[in-house]
């Protein structure tokens, strides 16, 4: 049976297509598209993109047909404008070489060393909290993830200063990156508008800071270190088994930018949403307090505690299901392809929205309910495992997934053991898509827990 073009999403307007609806409420738009069909046409200004709404089709794209659906499209083109051709964004032809060179920096054997830094960063940020104080918790979580990302990446003083500058500037660049995703018209972003000029100024400053770090590490000879180095030295020391070559300075630059963008914003998003959910589900929070109090008893979580915190891990998994940091991702077709009987031309942008996929009632029972125990071994189904895609899947699954989950577990366990967080604002918290899925506002009042774990 011949394939047919995908059905178009409803509500397209002349010239702008569906951009108005997407900008107004992207999560509602992508979730509603599930009712249109498994593959839906979406107009982004003058271009037609395609949205895949069925979890099994997305997994097929990422695992079985990854050569036909390469990294690319509006999302990754926008991110590449900032981070370059790093591992997270590069096409398949470059990934084959880059992945083995990056793997030593994220090998499970180095995680215990990184957790010491993670614990210290949580201590440093929360050590400034005062009982009864009100905080912008999303900003506090970004402080933790920024410290972790920069201090595991570089240990030299000069490098740490530059990495901190990168961490400071990244949140300022995210709105512009998101506009580049939704408006895939290159000349629009070259116009001399205040926003475009600011983006270029910040991007130039970041590139200079990162290049200074690389030059300093080269002068110090850290690209010859053993496996006891920081992330950057491990990346620079890696050599190909085939020809003994390492990453060039330009390639190292792109890897640093990719690591910082992914490491800071995705973890900050996960932590923010987790504490938002805990603050509104006292039954879940109570169970988590019991677990962390038994394991930690007031001390900072460490690597040896991770195996004793299964409920904390389930809380984080369920948080990623409801509010996946990478809520909207894209691929580009390398040839004319067919999905669910629908024809998609070569060179097309193909999107999938994890936020919507994770709320599919055919995969997740009561999808809007925050239920960490749906991930108990005796309850989790094969469809759930395959339908959960916060880190992607297949060969292009995020290389830092274990790193991020360990960091989040350390932070959530330590903070929950010591602090009670209550919403300080009656306004609803809405998901805002700005490259990662962030809460609209997250002001919370913090109180010290007593010896019995009460706030």
N, C-alpha and C positions, 0 to 999 in steps of 0.2 A: 504494500500500500504506500503510495507516495507521501512524503512528508509535506506539511503545510506550514505557513508562517504562524508564529505565536499570536494568540489573541492579545490585543492591546489593552493596557490598563485603562480604566474609565477616567474621564475628567480632564483630558488633555486640552490645552488652550492653544490658540494660534501663537506661533513664534516661540513661546517658552515651554510648550508641551506640559509635562507634569511637574516642572520645577517649583511652581507655586505651592502645590500640595505637599511636595517633599520638604520644602523649606519650612512650611507651616507646622507639620507634624510628621517627620519621616517615619517614625516607628508605626504610627497608625496607617500610613500609606502602604508600607511594605507588608504589614500584617494583613490588611484588607485585600491585598493582591493575591493572597492565598486562595481566596474564593473565586478568582478569575480563571486560574488554571495552574498547572505545574511549571509552565514556562510562560512568562508574561512580557510583552513588549512595553517598554517605558521610553517616553520621549524626554530627552535632556536637551532642551533647546532644539537645535537643528539635527541632532543625532538621535538614533534609536539604539537603546541598550536593551538588554534582556535580563529579567529577574527570574531566578530559579527558586521556587517556593517549596519543593518537595525534598525532605531530608535525604531520601535514598538517592535522588538524582544528584544532589550536591556531593554526597560521599562518592558516588561514581565519578563525578568530575575530578575530585581531589585525589582519588586513589587509583581507580582503574583506567581513567582517561586523562591523566595529568599532562600527557604530551599534547593533547588537543586543546587543553585549557591551561595555558601557561600563565605564570605571574604576569600581570599587566592590567591594562584597563585604567579607568579614571582614578580609582583609589591609589593604585601603586604608582601610576605616573605622577600623581600629586606628591606622594611621599618621597619618590625619587628626586623631585625638585629640591628637597631639603637634604635627604640622607644619601643620595647617590645610589650606586649599584651594590649595596650591601646584601648580605645573605638573605635577609627577610624580603627583599624586593627584586632581586635579580632574576632574569629569565633562566630557564632550565639549563641552557648551554653553559652558563656561568656557575650555576648551583653545583654542578657535578664536581667542579674544582674547589669551590669555596667551602662546601660543607665539611669535607675531611680536615681542612685547615682550621676551621673554627671549632671543631668538635672537642679538642683537648681543653679549651677554655670552659666548656660546659660539661665535662665528664663527671659522672657521679662521684668519683673519688675526690674532687676538689670542693664539693658542697660543704663538708664539715668545716673547712677553713673559711668559706664565705659566711657561714652562719654566725661565726664569732663577730664579724662586722655587722651583720644584720641585727643581732641582739644589741650591740652597742649603739646602733643608730636609733632603735626603738627607745632605748634608755635615754638617749640625748634629747630626743624630741619630747617625749612624755615627761621628762624631768622638769620641763618648764611649765607643765600644767599646774593649775592651782584649783583645789576643791571649791566647787561653787562657780567656777569660771565658765564662760561661754566661748566656744571656739567655732571657727569655720573648719569643721572636721575634714572636709575634702582637701583643704589647703594643708592641714596637718599631715594627712596621709601622703600628700605629694612631697612634703618635706622628708618624711621617712624614706619613701622610694627614691627620692633624689639623692639623699645621703648614701643609701645602699648602692645605687647604680654608680655613683662617682667614686666611692671609696673602695668598691671591689674592682672597678675598672683600672684605677691608677692609685699608686701609693706615694709617688714623689710629690713634694710640696708644689712645685711648679705645675705639674700635671693636674693635681687636685684643684688648684685655683681655676685652671682653664675648664676642667670638667664641670665645676660648679657654675661657671658662667654659661656653659651650654645648658645645664639644668634650669637655670633662671630664665633663659630666653625661650626654651621650647614651648611652655604654655602660651606665650605671647604669639607664637607662630601657628598654633593649631587652628584658630578660626580661618586663617587664610588658606591653610591646607585643605580644610573642609570645603571652602568655596571652589577650590581647584578640582575637587572630586565631583561636585554637583554641576559645575559649569566647565565642561571639557572643551573649552574654546581657548586656545593658547594666546591669541592676540588680546583677549580680554584681560589677561593677567600681566600683559606687558604694557598696558596703558599707564601713564605717569600719575596714577591716583595716589592719594596719601597712604592708603592701605598697601598698595603694591610697592611704593617706595620704602615703606617701613619694613615690609617683608624682605626686600632686597638688602636693606641695611643690616637687619638682624642676621640674615643668612650669611652675608659676607663676614660679619664679626665672628660668627660661629666657626666658619671655615678657617679663619685665621687662628683662632684659639686652638682648634684641634690640630692644625698643622704644627703649631708651636710645641704641643705635647709630643707629637711623633718625632719631631726633630730632636727634642731633649732626650727622649728614650733612645734614639739611635746613637746620640753622642755618648750616652751612658753605657752603651753596649748591652742593654737589657734584652735585645732580640736574641741574645745567646744564653739566656737564663735556663735553669731547669724547671721542673714542674712546680716549684714553690713560689712562682711569681704571681703578680696580680693578673687580672683578665687581659689587660693590654699587653703585658709582656708575654703571656702565653700565646696570644694571637700573633704577635710579631715573631715569636720563636718557632712557630709551626712551619714544617717543611713537607712538601709533597713527597709521597713515597715513590712516585714515578720518576721525577726528575730532580728532586731536592730543592726545588724553588720555593720561596715563601711569598707572602703578599707584598706587593709594592706599597710605597707610602700612600699613593692614591687609594689603593684598595683598603689599606688599614684605616684611612680616614673614613671611608664609607662604612666600614664595619663599626667603628666607634659611634658614628651618628646613629646607625641602626640600633645598636645595643642601648644607647641612651634613650632614644625615643620609645622603643618598646619597653625597656626596663622601668622607665619612670612612669609613663602615662598609663600603661595597662595595669600595673600593680596598684597605682594610686586609685584607679577606677574600681578595681576589685575590692580593695580595702574599704573604700567609701561606701559602696553599695552593700557590703557585708554588714557594716555597722548600722547603716540605715535599716536594713531588714531586721537585725537583732533588736534594734530599739523599738520596733513595732510588733515584735512577736515574743512576748515575755516567756512563753512556754519553752521556746527554743533557746532563748537566752539563759533561762534557768538551768536547762540540761547542760549547756556549754559551760556555765560557771561551775557546776559540780565537777565536770571533767577536768577543767584546767586547775581548779583549786586542789584536787587530789593529786594531780601530776606536778604542779609547780609550787603551790603553797607560798606564793608571794615572790618567788625568784623569777628572773628572766628566763624565758624559754631558750633551749639550746638544741643542738642537733640530736642529742641522745633522747630528747623528749618526743620527737616527731612520731615515733611508732606508738606512743602511748596516748596520742591525741586523735583517735579515729573520728570522733564526732565533730571535732573542729574541722577536719578535712572534708567531712560530708557537708558541713555548713558552707564551706567555701565552694564546693562543687555545685551546690544548689544555688548559691549566689551567682556563680558564673552562668548557670543555666538561665536564670531570670534576667540578668543584666550582663551579658558577655561584653568585655571591654572592646573587642574587635567586632562590633555589632554589624558592620556592613563592610564586605570585602568584595574584590572583583578579580576576574580573570579575563584573558583575551583569547579568542579562538585562533588557533594556528592554521585551521583549514575549515572548509564548509563542514558543519557538523549537524547532527540530529539528536535532539533530546525529547523523549516522550512523544515522538512523532512530529516534533516541531523543528523546522529548518532554521538554522542560525548561520549567517554568512561568515566567512573567514574575516578576521580582523575586528570582530565585534566585541564590545564590552559585555561581559556577563557578570551580573551581581548576585550575591546571595546574602541574606540578612539573618544572622544567627539569632538575633532577638526574636524574630518571627518563627524561625525553625524550631527554637527551643520551647515555643508555646503551641506546638502542633498537638491538638488533643488526641490524635491517632497514635502518637508516640509517647506523650507524657500525660498520664491521667491527672485530671484537675490541674491543668498547666499553670494557672495563675496562683496556685497555692504554694507557699514557701514551706517545703517539706524535706528537710535534710535526710530523713530516714528513707526516702525513696531510693537512696543510694546504698542502703544496706545490702550485703551480698545476697541475702535470701529474697530481696524484693526487686533488685535491679534487673531489667530485662535486656535482651540483646538489642532490641530496637532503641532503648534508652542509650545504651553505650554507643551505638552507631550514630544516633541522632544528636549527641552532645559534641559540639564542634568549637569550643572556645579557643582552641589553639590550632585549628585546622586539622588536617589528617593526611596520611600518606607520606610521601617523601618530603613534602614541603611543610610538615608539621613544625611548629615553632621550636627552635633548638633550645630556647630558654624556658620551656614549660616547667620543668622540675625546679629550676632556680626560682621562678616566680612563685610557685606554690609553696616552696619552703619558706621564702621570705614572708608571704602572706600568713602562713601558719604561725611563724614566730611572732609576728606583729599582733594577730588577732588573739592568740592565746595569752600573751603577756599583758596586753591592754585589758582584755576581759577579766583576767585574774585580779587586776588592781583597780579598775575603774568601772563605774556605772555611767553609761552615756544615755542621756535623755534628750529628745527633740526639744529645741528651744524656740521653734518657729511653728506656727499653726498652718502655714501655707503648705500646700502639697509639694512633694519633691517629684519633679518630672525628669525623665531621661532626656538629656541634651546630646545630640550627635555632633561631635567636633573632632573628627578622626577617630577618637575613642568615645565610648558611651559614658558620659559623666552626669552626675546629679546636678539639677538646676541650682540647688542651694542646700547646704547641709550644716546648719548651725546647731550645735549640741552643747548642753550643760554637762560638765563632768563632775562626778563625786567619787571620793575614795571608797573602796569597799572595806568593810570591817573584817575581823578575823573569821567570821562565819560566811563571808562571801556576799553579804548584803551591802547595798548601796547606801 
